[in-house]
């Protein structure tokens, strides 16, 4: 089953074409790594797949649903329930605690609050940040915030994970731990993962590697 279909999309910023007539199919349970030099459109492509950026021409389909308007009710529902984001910028709510940020990730999961807190505690322990449960995000270091963002991705339901440099702010040991968690979501839950990374070792572990710098469809 195709989880993501990208059909002949083009993206411009002003007069500059970043992506031209680009197509790609990604199947359910597939792990795809997107690499390429800075400025070749990796994060832009991820944002278009995630229904966060408009496209000039072409279409993106999620589970065979065409999304002509990223502000539509269909797009909102897919972002809420199907697509799970792990951003370079973390996208956490800075004046809320770690606990409250992660409870938001479980907002639509029908289990008790105690069960939610137990799940949160288990994930935080494995990421070595369980002592930060009641700390506000704006008091954490960049690496700590990145681990909270990884925890949110692990906890939040959604069959598609879009990850943009998910371990860039972590030391090698913690980066390996966090990446292993993300990969396990594919191995154990058959989640579809699209990873943008400069980390060669992480990219090598994907089922498929796409170098945007080398594709004729992308123009610098």
trRosetta pair geometry for C-beta under 8 A, 3 or more apart (Angstrom, degrees):
i j d omega theta_ij theta_ji phi_ij phi_ji
1 27 6.5 122 76 -158 43 82
1 28 4.6 19 74 -1 98 126
1 63 7.5 12 160 -127 115 77
2 5 5.3 40 154 -57 139 98
2 25 5.4 -66 -128 -163 119 104
2 26 7.1 99 -158 70 73 42
2 27 5.8 -68 -103 -102 46 61
2 28 7.4 135 171 -23 3 79
2 61 7.5 41 120 98 123 114
2 63 7.6 166 96 -109 68 34
2 64 6.9 105 73 -58 104 78
3 26 5.6 -52 61 103 96 87
3 27 6.2 95 2 179 89 19
3 28 4.6 126 -53 -76 105 61
3 29 8.0 156 -34 4 132 48
3 30 7.4 -158 20 31 123 98
3 62 7.1 -11 166 -153 61 64
3 63 6.3 -15 -141 -67 48 72
3 159 6.8 -143 -134 124 125 112
3 160 5.8 157 166 -86 127 110
3 192 4.3 -136 68 -48 172 166
4 24 7.5 0 116 107 106 93
4 25 7.1 161 91 -156 65 40
4 26 4.1 13 53 49 107 107
4 49 5.9 8 -149 -150 139 110
4 60 7.3 -28 -162 -167 86 91
4 61 7.3 146 -161 81 38 62
4 62 6.3 -10 -103 -106 64 63
4 160 6.9 106 -53 -126 109 139
4 192 7.0 168 -11 149 105 151
4 194 7.3 5 6 -50 164 136
5 24 7.9 178 -154 90 35 51
5 25 5.5 -2 -111 -110 70 78
5 26 8.0 -148 -67 29 37 66
5 59 7.9 12 107 105 96 91
5 60 7.1 153 83 -161 59 44
5 61 4.0 2 54 52 107 108
5 64 7.5 56 3 -89 132 44
6 9 5.6 -63 -176 -4 95 122
6 22 6.4 -21 138 115 125 87
6 23 5.7 173 102 -145 79 40
6 24 4.4 18 48 47 119 80
6 25 7.4 -149 29 -67 70 40
6 48 7.7 78 -123 113 118 116
6 49 6.9 -56 -73 -91 119 89
6 58 7.3 30 178 155 69 131
6 59 8.0 -174 -149 94 40 48
6 60 5.6 -9 -105 -109 69 76
6 61 8.0 -149 -64 26 32 70
7 23 5.5 24 -125 -119 36 99
7 58 5.4 -178 96 -164 63 92
7 59 5.0 2 55 56 109 82
7 60 7.7 -172 22 -79 75 31
7 61 7.3 40 -8 -6 112 103
8 21 5.2 -22 -150 -147 75 65
8 22 7.3 135 -133 53 21 31
8 23 5.5 1 -50 -65 51 102
8 57 6.8 -51 128 124 93 98
8 58 4.1 -166 93 -104 64 108
8 59 7.8 29 57 20 80 66
9 19 6.3 8 107 121 92 125
9 21 7.6 156 60 -118 30 15
9 22 5.3 -39 58 59 82 86
9 23 7.5 140 8 -77 75 51
9 48 6.4 131 166 156 158 152
9 55 4.8 -67 -155 -154 106 144
9 56 7.9 118 -176 47 67 69
9 57 6.8 168 -144 88 39 57
9 58 3.4 -136 -84 81 49 147
9 59 7.2 -143 -78 26 92 19
9 60 6.8 22 -72 -55 139 85
10 17 6.8 -42 -169 -149 99 107
10 19 6.2 -175 -142 100 35 74
10 20 5.2 24 -120 -124 93 48
10 21 6.1 11 -70 -44 96 50
10 22 7.5 140 -78 10 45 82
10 55 6.7 114 62 180 47 92
10 56 4.5 -55 94 63 95 112
10 57 4.6 26 30 43 110 94
10 58 6.1 135 2 -3 67 115
11 17 7.4 122 82 -160 47 61
11 18 5.0 -40 95 61 99 104
11 19 4.3 39 32 42 99 102
11 41 7.0 138 67 -142 128 123
11 44 5.8 170 116 157 158 127
11 45 7.9 -152 9 -79 149 58
11 48 6.5 -116 -71 -64 138 143
11 53 7.2 38 -132 131 132 127
11 55 5.7 -72 -79 -128 84 70
11 56 6.1 168 -101 -1 30 96
12 15 7.3 -42 -175 -161 120 9
12 16 6.4 152 -159 81 75 45
12 17 5.1 -42 -99 -99 87 57
12 18 6.7 166 -109 7 28 80
12 56 5.5 45 8 -48 98 142
13 16 5.2 -16 66 66 82 101
13 18 6.0 53 -3 -33 99 117
17 20 5.2 37 160 -64 130 107
17 219 5.3 39 92 59 105 122
18 41 4.4 139 161 -93 101 112
18 44 5.5 11 130 76 150 169
18 218 7.3 -24 156 -151 52 88
18 219 7.6 -153 -151 65 11 71
19 22 5.0 -54 179 -5 106 136
19 41 4.8 139 -60 -166 96 157
19 44 6.6 -164 -21 107 121 124
19 45 6.3 125 -81 -79 150 91
19 48 7.9 -102 46 -1 158 156
19 217 7.0 17 -167 136 71 94
19 218 5.7 -34 -115 -109 60 80
20 217 5.6 -158 78 -179 69 62
20 218 6.8 154 27 -106 78 26
20 219 5.5 30 0 -2 127 106
21 58 7.5 162 -119 -63 41 130
21 217 5.4 -126 82 -141 73 98
22 45 7.4 -73 112 -114 158 116
22 58 7.7 -14 55 -92 63 176
22 215 7.3 65 -118 132 102 145
22 217 4.3 128 -89 141 74 139
22 218 6.7 36 -80 -62 125 77
23 58 7.8 -148 -82 -144 77 134
23 217 7.6 -154 12 -108 64 163
24 210 7.2 1 -119 -105 139 163
26 30 5.4 -148 -172 72 79 130
26 32 5.4 -88 -120 -12 120 145
26 192 6.2 109 138 -169 113 126
26 194 6.5 -34 -129 -76 170 109
27 30 4.6 91 62 -24 75 125
27 192 7.4 -161 104 -110 36 118
28 159 7.1 -27 -136 165 96 125
28 190 6.6 26 154 159 94 104
28 192 5.6 -90 -134 -59 40 114
29 186 6.4 115 -160 -162 59 85
29 190 4.2 -42 -95 -163 106 80
29 191 7.2 93 -104 59 49 16
29 192 6.1 -42 -21 -77 18 70
30 192 5.8 18 49 -132 67 86
30 193 7.7 -134 105 42 48 64
30 207 5.3 -104 -159 56 78 147
30 208 6.8 2 178 12 116 114
31 183 7.1 27 -118 -130 154 77
31 186 5.1 -3 -65 -117 111 171
31 192 7.8 -169 -76 -158 45 44
31 193 4.6 7 -121 59 76 109
31 195 7.2 13 -175 -3 84 115
31 205 7.5 -42 125 121 143 76
31 206 4.7 -143 123 -140 93 70
31 207 4.8 119 56 -1 76 94
31 208 7.6 157 89 26 54 70
32 193 7.1 178 31 94 59 63
32 194 5.2 -9 69 -113 101 69
32 195 7.1 176 91 26 49 73
32 206 5.9 76 -141 -175 15 130
32 207 6.7 -48 -73 59 55 90
32 208 4.9 -19 -115 70 80 99
32 209 7.7 166 -163 -87 60 26
32 210 6.5 15 -180 -2 105 111
33 195 4.8 -28 -110 73 69 104
33 196 7.9 140 -164 -94 60 21
33 197 6.1 -49 -155 34 105 110
33 202 7.0 154 -116 122 136 81
33 203 4.0 158 151 -137 156 72
33 205 7.9 100 -45 62 136 62
33 206 3.6 -152 -14 -21 103 156
33 208 7.3 -176 28 92 69 49
33 209 4.9 -16 68 -112 103 73
33 210 7.2 175 89 26 52 68
34 42 5.2 156 126 -141 114 95
34 45 6.6 -147 -169 82 163 136
34 46 7.1 -163 50 -61 149 98
34 194 6.7 23 -12 -180 113 88
34 195 6.8 177 22 87 73 48
34 196 4.9 -30 71 -99 104 69
34 197 7.7 121 66 19 56 64
34 210 5.1 -21 -110 70 69 100
34 212 6.3 36 -174 -32 97 108
35 42 7.3 -8 -143 -103 12 137
35 196 7.8 151 -82 -153 39 54
35 197 6.5 -39 -91 74 84 66
35 198 7.0 115 -139 -105 91 39
35 200 8.0 55 -118 -101 151 59
35 203 5.3 16 -54 -118 128 152
35 209 6.4 -3 9 -171 115 99
35 210 7.3 159 27 82 67 48
35 211 5.2 -29 77 -105 91 70
35 212 7.3 -168 86 11 38 79
35 213 7.8 -50 117 5 72 103
36 40 4.0 -93 141 65 129 148
36 41 7.6 -11 91 49 149 68
36 42 5.5 176 51 -58 108 111
36 211 5.3 132 -76 -169 82 61
36 212 3.7 -58 -42 52 160 87
36 213 3.9 163 -145 -26 92 87
36 214 7.6 -139 -107 0 99 71
36 218 7.8 1 -152 89 161 166
37 40 5.5 98 63 -27 67 119
37 213 5.0 74 11 -88 89 137
39 220 6.7 56 122 -149 109 88
40 212 4.4 147 132 105 121 112
40 213 4.8 -87 -101 -78 160 70
40 218 5.7 55 -178 151 88 146
40 220 6.6 -45 -106 -99 71 82
41 44 4.6 -65 -156 51 69 119
41 45 5.4 77 142 -31 91 98
41 212 5.7 -141 63 169 93 150
41 218 5.6 -149 29 -138 137 123
42 45 6.0 -59 -154 32 24 109
42 46 6.6 21 151 -16 62 107
42 164 7.8 137 128 -132 99 92
42 196 4.5 127 159 -143 114 121
42 212 5.8 -161 -73 13 76 146
43 46 5.4 -52 -148 36 37 114
43 47 6.3 38 153 -20 67 104
43 88 7.4 -43 -111 -5 132 130
43 164 5.5 61 -116 -138 92 132
43 196 6.0 137 -78 149 60 172
44 47 5.8 -56 -149 36 31 111
44 48 6.6 29 153 -18 64 104
44 53 6.5 -68 -158 63 69 168
45 48 5.8 -56 -150 35 32 109
45 49 6.5 33 152 -18 65 104
45 196 7.9 146 67 -84 100 124
45 212 7.0 -159 -15 -93 149 144
46 49 5.7 -53 -150 36 33 112
46 50 6.2 22 153 -10 65 113
46 162 5.3 139 -169 -175 99 115
46 164 5.5 161 98 -77 166 105
46 194 6.5 173 -119 120 89 120
46 196 5.3 -78 -48 -30 141 131
47 50 5.6 -62 -142 48 31 108
47 52 4.3 -85 -166 71 85 111
47 53 4.2 59 124 -6 113 116
48 51 7.7 43 -177 -72 32 27
48 52 7.4 -95 -69 52 24 69
48 53 5.0 -61 -75 69 67 100
48 54 7.9 -27 -115 102 89 9
48 55 5.6 72 -142 -66 126 105
48 60 6.1 175 150 -54 87 144
49 60 6.2 -173 -115 -146 43 139
49 162 6.2 165 94 -105 116 135
49 194 6.3 -25 111 70 164 168
50 79 7.2 74 173 -111 79 91
50 83 5.5 145 -138 172 75 145
50 85 6.0 64 -142 -89 146 110
50 162 4.9 -105 -72 33 116 169
51 60 7.1 -156 -76 90 75 140
51 62 7.5 -51 -42 -29 121 137
51 67 5.7 -62 -108 144 117 161
51 70 4.7 165 -177 -133 78 94
51 75 4.6 -174 -179 -156 142 105
51 78 6.3 91 4 86 157 122
51 79 5.8 -119 75 -64 123 103
51 83 6.9 172 23 8 107 164
52 70 6.8 158 -88 -168 8 143
52 79 7.9 109 -68 -110 79 128
53 70 7.3 150 66 -59 11 168
54 70 6.0 -126 -80 5 67 127
55 58 5.7 -71 143 64 141 92
55 59 7.6 -178 68 -93 144 25
55 60 7.0 138 -13 -19 144 103
59 66 5.3 -20 -179 -145 137 102
59 67 7.4 147 -168 50 86 58
59 68 7.1 -38 -121 -87 105 64
60 66 7.7 130 79 -145 41 55
60 67 5.7 -28 79 46 89 107
61 64 5.8 6 169 -127 126 18
61 65 6.0 152 -159 66 76 36
61 66 5.2 -39 -96 -84 90 55
61 67 7.2 163 -105 -1 37 81
62 65 5.4 -27 66 57 72 97
62 67 6.6 31 8 -29 102 123
62 78 5.3 95 83 -149 157 145
62 82 6.4 114 160 118 135 147
62 83 7.3 -69 -131 -57 150 110
62 160 7.2 -93 -145 -12 111 158
63 82 7.3 -108 -2 -152 128 150
65 74 6.3 -152 166 177 134 130
65 78 7.3 -163 80 -73 140 135
67 70 6.6 60 150 -87 117 56
67 72 6.9 -162 -156 42 79 126
67 74 6.3 -154 -113 105 85 114
67 75 5.1 98 -155 -83 123 97
67 78 7.2 -81 -87 23 137 154
68 72 7.3 69 65 -29 71 143
69 72 4.2 103 82 -37 101 103
69 75 6.7 -124 100 -13 60 136
70 75 4.9 168 -154 -168 40 164
71 75 6.7 29 13 60 8 138
71 76 7.7 23 -170 -48 35 100
72 75 4.7 99 57 6 80 100
72 76 7.0 -141 98 -4 45 87
73 76 5.6 -54 -148 37 34 114
73 77 6.3 36 154 -21 66 105
74 77 5.8 -56 -150 35 30 111
74 78 6.4 27 154 -17 64 106
75 78 5.8 -56 -148 37 32 110
75 79 6.3 31 155 -18 66 106
76 79 5.8 -56 -148 37 30 110
76 80 6.2 25 155 -18 65 111
77 80 5.7 -60 -146 38 29 110
77 81 6.0 -19 172 19 67 115
77 82 7.7 48 128 -2 69 106
78 81 6.8 -77 -128 54 21 80
78 82 4.6 -43 -156 42 65 124
78 83 5.7 47 147 -8 82 107
79 82 7.6 -17 -42 50 12 80
79 83 5.4 -40 -118 55 43 116
80 108 7.3 90 158 -26 101 152
81 108 6.8 -75 -101 97 88 163
81 157 6.9 -17 -158 102 61 109
81 158 6.6 166 153 -95 31 79
82 158 5.5 95 164 -144 16 80
82 159 5.8 -30 -156 33 74 90
82 160 5.9 31 150 21 81 104
83 158 5.8 -47 78 -165 7 129
83 160 5.0 -29 -109 78 63 111
83 162 6.4 5 -171 -2 99 115
84 153 5.6 114 154 -142 117 75
84 156 5.2 157 -126 95 114 117
84 157 7.7 -159 -72 106 122 27
84 158 3.5 153 -42 79 100 142
84 160 6.6 167 22 86 76 52
84 161 4.8 -29 75 -103 106 68
84 162 7.1 164 81 21 51 69
84 191 7.9 -29 34 -162 133 136
85 91 6.7 9 108 46 122 157
85 153 7.7 -115 88 -97 29 100
85 161 8.0 167 -84 -157 18 55
85 162 5.3 -21 -112 68 64 99
85 163 7.9 154 -168 -83 43 43
86 149 5.9 118 -148 149 78 104
86 150 6.7 48 -139 -97 128 53
86 152 7.8 159 -102 77 80 96
86 153 4.6 -7 -74 -72 112 143
86 161 6.6 19 -5 -176 111 96
86 162 7.0 -177 28 91 70 50
86 163 4.1 -1 63 -115 118 78
86 164 6.8 -178 95 26 67 62
86 166 4.6 15 133 -106 131 114
86 182 7.5 -63 -7 -109 169 128
87 90 6.1 -77 79 9 94 11
87 91 4.5 80 32 -13 139 114
87 149 6.9 -105 50 -159 68 143
87 164 5.5 6 -137 48 44 116
88 164 4.8 -71 -31 114 89 106
88 165 4.7 38 -96 59 99 112
88 168 6.6 9 -133 28 89 141
90 137 8.0 159 139 -168 140 127
90 145 4.8 -25 -112 149 158 109
90 146 6.2 -106 -89 -88 103 51
90 148 7.2 43 -157 73 116 98
90 149 4.5 -130 -139 -61 71 135
91 149 7.0 95 47 -121 76 117
92 96 7.8 -135 164 61 88 99
92 101 5.3 0 -154 -137 98 148
92 137 4.7 -173 124 -136 128 153
92 145 6.1 -138 18 -159 143 99
92 148 6.0 35 -90 106 149 126
92 149 6.2 -112 -49 -76 107 87
92 152 7.5 -173 -95 -31 93 151
93 96 4.3 31 99 19 112 119
93 100 7.6 -71 71 107 125 105
93 101 5.7 -174 37 -98 91 95
93 104 7.5 83 2 -2 130 160
93 137 6.5 141 84 12 45 147
94 136 7.3 51 161 162 53 97
94 137 4.7 -119 -133 86 42 114
94 138 4.2 65 174 -60 97 99
95 136 6.3 -18 -154 -160 34 126
95 137 7.4 -54 -20 44 16 98
95 138 6.2 6 -80 -7 51 128
96 100 4.3 -109 176 86 112 126
96 101 5.4 140 101 -55 117 81
96 136 6.7 157 96 -136 15 79
96 137 6.4 28 66 -4 62 110
97 100 4.7 94 53 9 81 99
97 101 7.0 -140 95 -4 43 86
97 133 7.2 31 160 145 117 49
97 134 5.3 -33 -153 -156 142 39
97 135 6.3 129 -143 74 83 25
97 136 5.5 -68 -89 -87 55 50
97 137 7.4 162 -143 -28 15 71
98 101 5.9 -58 -151 36 29 112
98 102 6.3 17 157 -11 65 111
98 124 7.4 86 148 -107 135 136
98 129 7.4 -154 -143 139 158 115
98 132 5.2 87 -22 124 156 91
98 133 5.5 -121 77 -144 119 27
98 134 7.2 -61 39 -31 95 12
98 135 5.8 36 -11 59 109 75
98 136 8.0 -161 -24 -117 66 12
98 137 6.8 132 -72 -74 61 72
98 140 7.7 89 -68 -53 108 143
98 148 5.4 -119 -131 -120 97 127
99 102 6.1 -68 -151 42 26 103
99 103 6.2 29 154 -23 66 107
99 117 7.4 9 -149 -121 109 91
99 120 6.6 87 -130 147 67 158
99 133 5.0 50 -59 175 102 80
99 134 6.1 3 -8 -87 125 52
100 103 5.5 -47 -141 33 34 114
100 104 6.8 44 154 -25 61 98
101 104 5.9 -53 -163 26 32 114
101 105 7.2 34 143 -21 62 100
101 137 6.4 79 -45 -59 145 124
101 148 6.5 42 91 167 144 123
101 152 6.6 -66 141 -83 99 123
102 105 5.3 -40 -156 24 46 117
102 106 6.9 28 150 -4 67 104
102 120 4.7 114 123 -124 142 120
102 123 7.9 180 -149 68 142 132
102 124 8.0 -80 -59 -55 167 111
102 148 7.3 -115 -58 -165 103 88
102 151 6.1 -39 -104 123 124 114
102 152 5.9 -134 -107 -91 70 75
102 155 5.9 64 -164 43 95 165
103 106 5.8 -67 -153 48 38 101
103 107 7.1 77 143 -70 64 70
103 113 7.7 10 -133 -140 119 88
103 116 6.1 74 -121 145 77 137
103 117 7.9 -5 -86 -76 101 72
103 120 7.3 -33 -64 -64 65 148
104 107 5.4 -5 -159 -43 42 113
105 152 4.5 -168 -75 -152 147 80
105 155 4.7 83 114 94 133 112
105 156 4.0 -96 -170 -71 98 94
106 109 4.5 -55 -166 28 78 124
106 111 7.6 -56 178 49 121 102
106 116 4.7 157 113 -137 157 115
106 119 7.1 127 -90 74 148 136
106 120 7.6 -100 -15 -58 141 102
106 155 5.7 -64 -59 158 97 114
106 156 7.1 -125 -65 -96 50 55
108 157 6.9 -93 82 37 103 126
109 116 6.9 139 80 -96 122 103
109 157 6.2 151 -78 -25 97 118
111 115 4.1 -89 153 87 119 139
111 116 6.0 152 88 -53 104 78
111 119 8.0 84 84 -17 150 134
112 115 4.7 99 57 6 79 101
112 116 7.0 -138 100 -5 44 86
113 116 5.4 -52 -149 35 37 115
113 117 6.3 35 153 -18 68 104
114 117 5.8 -54 -147 37 31 109
114 118 6.4 35 152 -22 64 105
115 118 5.6 -51 -147 34 33 114
115 119 6.5 34 153 -19 64 103
116 119 5.8 -55 -152 35 31 110
116 120 6.4 32 151 -20 65 106
117 120 5.5 -51 -145 36 35 115
117 121 6.2 37 155 -22 66 105
118 121 5.8 -54 -147 35 29 111
118 122 6.5 32 154 -21 63 105
119 122 5.9 -55 -151 33 31 112
119 123 6.6 24 156 -13 64 107
119 155 6.2 120 133 -125 117 103
120 123 6.1 -63 -152 39 29 105
120 124 6.2 24 156 -16 67 112
120 133 7.4 102 132 -129 117 105
120 151 7.3 66 -149 168 69 124
120 155 6.6 19 -92 -100 68 149
121 124 5.8 -58 -143 40 29 110
121 125 6.3 35 157 -25 64 105
121 130 6.1 58 -157 -137 68 111
121 133 7.1 -4 -98 -94 77 136
122 125 5.9 -54 -152 30 27 113
122 126 6.8 22 154 -14 61 106
123 126 5.9 -58 -154 36 34 109
123 127 6.4 16 154 -4 67 112
123 151 4.7 126 132 -141 123 94
123 154 5.3 164 -135 90 136 139
123 155 6.1 -101 -12 -59 165 100
123 181 7.9 88 -148 -145 94 143
124 127 5.8 -66 -145 49 33 102
124 129 5.2 -94 -163 80 87 76
124 130 4.1 123 117 -88 106 64
124 132 7.3 -147 -162 54 127 86
124 133 6.4 92 140 -79 175 87
124 151 5.9 25 -77 -117 67 149
125 128 7.4 31 -179 -77 32 33
125 130 4.4 21 -78 -51 63 136
126 177 7.2 -176 154 176 83 117
126 181 7.2 126 121 -85 131 124
127 147 4.6 150 166 -173 127 113
127 150 6.4 158 -113 84 143 120
127 151 5.8 -105 7 -67 156 103
127 174 7.6 67 -162 -154 71 98
127 177 6.7 154 -115 125 57 124
127 178 6.7 57 -123 -87 103 84
127 181 7.5 -20 -75 -38 99 157
128 147 7.5 -74 62 -157 74 159
128 174 7.1 -99 42 -110 127 107
128 177 7.7 54 -2 102 108 167
129 132 4.7 -34 175 26 89 122
129 144 5.9 136 -121 -147 132 85
129 147 5.1 142 -19 109 144 137
129 148 6.7 -106 115 -65 158 75
129 151 7.5 -111 62 -39 125 140
130 133 6.3 3 -176 -44 51 103
132 135 4.5 -60 -163 28 75 125
132 140 6.5 59 -158 -99 142 117
132 144 6.3 156 -92 -170 169 125
132 148 7.6 -96 106 -73 134 112
135 139 5.4 -113 179 72 104 122
135 140 6.3 112 121 -62 127 95
136 139 5.0 87 67 2 84 104
136 140 7.8 -148 99 -17 48 88
137 140 5.8 -57 -160 19 42 116
137 145 6.2 75 -164 -114 90 101
137 148 6.9 -141 -115 83 96 166
140 144 3.8 -125 -175 94 111 125
140 145 5.0 142 101 -56 123 79
140 148 7.0 68 110 -15 174 134
141 144 4.6 96 52 7 77 103
141 145 7.0 -141 94 -5 40 86
142 145 5.7 -56 -148 37 31 111
142 146 6.4 32 153 -22 65 104
142 169 4.5 -118 136 -166 106 144
143 146 5.6 -51 -148 32 33 113
143 147 6.7 32 153 -17 64 102
143 169 4.9 -154 -87 133 60 97
143 170 5.4 115 -142 -99 97 58
143 171 7.2 16 -131 -13 146 77
143 174 7.0 72 -175 90 116 156
144 147 5.8 -54 -153 35 34 110
144 148 6.6 36 149 -20 65 102
145 148 5.5 -51 -151 34 36 113
145 149 6.5 39 150 -20 66 102
145 169 7.7 0 65 88 88 156
146 149 5.5 -51 -151 34 35 114
146 150 6.6 39 149 -20 65 101
146 166 7.4 136 -172 176 102 54
146 167 7.1 115 158 -125 133 36
146 168 7.4 -146 -125 55 150 66
146 169 4.5 170 -32 59 149 117
146 170 5.9 -134 96 -49 140 95
146 178 7.6 -11 134 -119 99 167
147 150 5.4 -46 -148 34 38 114
147 151 6.4 44 150 -22 65 101
147 170 7.1 102 -62 -92 89 121
147 174 6.8 -62 -82 179 118 125
147 178 6.5 -121 -113 -88 72 125
148 151 5.4 -50 -150 34 34 115
148 152 6.5 40 149 -23 64 101
149 152 5.6 -47 -151 31 34 115
149 153 6.7 36 150 -19 63 102
149 166 7.5 -150 110 -149 114 83
150 153 5.7 -54 -154 34 35 113
150 154 6.5 35 150 -20 66 104
150 166 6.3 102 -91 174 94 110
150 167 7.7 45 -77 -83 133 77
150 178 4.6 -78 -128 -149 164 110
150 181 6.4 91 167 76 114 139
150 182 7.0 -87 -148 -56 98 100
151 154 5.7 -54 -150 35 34 112
151 155 6.2 23 156 -13 67 112
152 155 5.9 -64 -145 42 29 106
152 156 5.8 23 164 -22 69 114
153 156 6.3 -53 -130 33 24 105
153 161 6.2 75 -169 -139 114 117
153 163 7.3 43 -130 -91 160 103
153 166 7.6 -33 -2 -138 163 135
153 182 6.8 3 115 -103 137 91
153 185 7.8 -84 140 -47 96 161
154 181 5.5 -47 -86 165 126 121
154 182 7.7 -102 -75 -81 84 54
154 185 6.8 -142 -120 -70 64 121
158 161 6.9 117 104 -73 108 66
158 191 7.7 58 103 -137 64 119
159 190 7.9 -19 -148 105 95 80
159 191 5.7 -165 -163 -128 47 71
159 192 6.1 44 144 15 80 95
160 191 7.1 175 -88 -174 19 85
160 192 4.8 -20 -111 70 69 108
160 194 7.4 8 -175 3 94 103
161 182 6.9 -176 138 -157 156 94
161 185 6.3 69 -25 104 151 146
161 191 5.6 48 -10 150 109 128
161 192 6.9 175 24 87 69 53
161 193 4.8 -13 68 -109 107 73
161 194 7.3 180 92 29 57 62
162 194 5.2 -8 -114 65 68 104
163 166 4.2 -33 -173 -43 114 124
163 182 6.4 29 -70 -150 161 147
163 193 6.7 -5 6 -165 116 94
163 194 7.1 169 27 86 70 52
163 195 4.8 -11 69 -113 108 71
163 196 6.9 -164 99 29 58 68
163 197 7.9 10 111 -55 101 98
164 196 4.7 3 -122 55 62 121
165 168 4.1 12 165 -35 109 127
165 196 6.3 -46 -32 100 66 88
165 197 6.0 136 -96 -110 55 58
165 198 6.9 13 -105 9 105 88
166 178 6.7 -156 131 138 104 121
166 179 7.3 137 85 -91 114 71
166 182 6.4 97 94 -65 161 156
166 195 7.2 -73 1 -136 114 96
166 197 7.8 -47 19 -86 76 104
167 170 4.8 -61 -170 35 79 121
167 174 7.5 177 -154 113 104 76
167 175 3.8 106 165 -140 131 86
167 178 5.0 159 -98 79 108 128
167 179 5.5 -48 -35 -54 149 96
167 199 7.0 9 66 -34 109 157
167 202 7.4 165 36 -72 128 151
168 198 7.7 62 -104 37 107 104
168 199 7.9 -144 -86 -40 68 111
170 174 4.2 -122 -174 95 118 107
170 175 4.2 159 91 -66 114 76
170 178 6.1 154 -10 9 172 140
171 174 5.3 75 55 22 76 102
171 175 6.7 -141 92 -13 30 95
172 175 5.5 -57 -139 36 27 115
172 176 6.4 30 161 -21 64 103
173 176 6.0 -57 -157 31 28 110
173 177 6.7 24 149 -16 63 106
174 177 5.4 -50 -147 36 39 113
174 178 6.1 36 156 -17 70 106
175 178 5.9 -56 -144 40 29 108
175 179 6.1 26 158 -18 65 111
175 199 7.6 -173 170 -112 135 155
176 179 5.9 -57 -142 39 27 109
176 180 6.2 31 157 -24 63 107
177 180 5.9 -56 -152 32 27 112
177 181 6.8 31 150 -21 61 102
178 181 5.7 -52 -157 29 35 114
178 182 6.7 31 149 -17 66 104
179 182 5.6 -54 -152 36 38 112
179 183 6.2 35 153 -17 69 106
179 202 5.6 -115 -140 -113 145 112
180 183 5.7 -54 -144 39 32 110
180 184 6.2 39 154 -26 64 105
181 184 5.8 -55 -151 30 28 114
181 185 7.2 38 150 -28 59 96
182 185 5.9 -46 -166 16 36 115
182 186 7.9 28 144 -8 60 96
182 193 6.6 107 161 -128 98 143
182 195 7.7 99 142 -90 142 122
183 186 5.9 -53 -167 33 46 108
183 187 6.3 35 143 -14 75 111
183 193 7.5 -74 -106 -2 47 171
183 205 6.6 -40 -108 136 141 135
184 187 5.2 -59 -138 45 41 109
184 188 5.3 11 171 2 79 114
185 188 6.8 -56 -120 50 19 90
185 189 5.3 -36 -167 42 58 118
185 191 4.5 -22 143 33 96 138
185 193 7.0 114 82 -67 108 118
186 189 7.3 -58 -91 59 10 73
186 190 6.9 31 -164 -132 48 17
186 191 5.2 -95 -86 62 53 76
186 192 7.4 80 -111 -96 96 15
186 193 5.2 -73 -63 -9 122 120
193 206 7.9 -133 94 -121 109 95
195 202 6.8 -120 149 144 149 115
195 203 7.4 -159 100 -98 120 64
195 206 6.5 -145 42 -83 121 126
197 202 5.1 -80 154 85 167 128
197 203 5.5 -160 78 -61 118 92
199 202 4.0 48 100 17 117 115
199 203 6.4 162 89 -17 62 86
200 203 5.6 -58 -147 37 32 112
200 204 6.4 37 155 -27 66 104
201 204 5.8 -49 -151 27 31 115
201 205 7.3 29 153 -20 59 103
202 205 6.0 -61 -163 28 36 110
202 206 7.8 48 144 -34 63 93
203 206 5.9 -38 -168 4 45 117
203 209 5.5 72 169 -119 100 117
204 209 7.5 -9 -95 -66 36 139
206 209 5.6 126 70 -70 124 74
210 215 7.5 8 -179 -47 93 130
211 214 4.4 42 100 16 113 112
211 215 7.1 166 92 -26 62 85
212 215 5.7 -52 -148 21 42 115
212 218 5.0 59 177 -19 88 166
213 218 7.3 -77 -99 84 20 136
215 218 5.0 73 77 10 99 98
